[in-house]
Amino acid sequence: MQRISLVDETFDINFTLEYKLSIQLSLDGFSFSILDQIQNKVIYLYHQELFDAEPEFLLKRIKAIYDESDLLDLPFKKTRIIIVAPNRTSLVPVDFFQKENSADYLKATLQPADKKSAQSSLIPGAECVAVFEIAEIILQFLKEKHPTAEIVSNLSIAYQFENTTQSLLRVTIYKKHIVLTAIDQDGLKFHNCFFYEGEQDMLYYILGSVKNLSFEPEKVILDGIVNKHETIFHRLRQYFHQVEIAENPEGIHFSYLIEKLPDARFINLFNSLT
């Protein structure tokens, strides 16, 4: 399984109380990144690929990551945990949302899953709340390890960085799923997740979703396991005038090690540090 561990030489394990920690549990793995708030610099990135599996096996793999090093057991100035579960997420308008009914919202839109906990987080500016599922045993483990951490949906991070006067489509590519989010000047218009088996599937879902929108996006932004050398990037340029790969946030600096990453899969993780 693929593993990434990039550590800037300025990282000091004795100064974690000056650091901000962001952890991400996604469809493709477990990742975390550390921001040195004094330097305003991302100095640590770790990623371990995890296969979709039963919660008990997944928890075993996550525990193994924590056992490898005592770093994640240390206190940080601030900790945020991001859950990426587009295939187990529903959007509820703020005006109708009641936290105690979170599980019912999921039951209305998704096939109920055993031993899962319904969590929620506001999507800033979208007038929606993301209600998402996470295995109870994994949630309990993360809360025990990080009792003061904020636990949010990735949408709560991604959407606030899409304030734009342009209409756009954001395409996030995971190993087996593609996530599409359409936004115009009035806010969030479309969000869905599709399972794909190849590039042709991706193109089909992207073009099909755009066809059903009330507008054609002026810009398409790609993130996830994608870069400018991927065929899907060039295929989309045949259909859309403006196609870009998402870039790291401008408000912080990055270790030279992290700047050399070959794709855009950690953009949301880095955005959570700002």
ABEGO torsion letter per residue (X at the ends): XBBBBBBBAABBAAAAAABBBBBBBBAAEBBBBBBBAAAGBBABBBBBBBBBBBAAAAAAAAAAAAAABAAAABBBABBBBBBBBAAABBBBBAAABBAAAAAAAAAAABBBBBGBBBBBBBBBGAGBBBBBBBBAAAAAAAAAABAABBBBBAAAAAAAAABBABBBBBBBBBAABBBBBBBBAAEBABBBBBBBABAAAAAAAAAAAAAABABBBABBBBBEBBBAABAAAAAAAAABABBBBBBBBAABBBBAAAAABABAAAAAAAAAAX
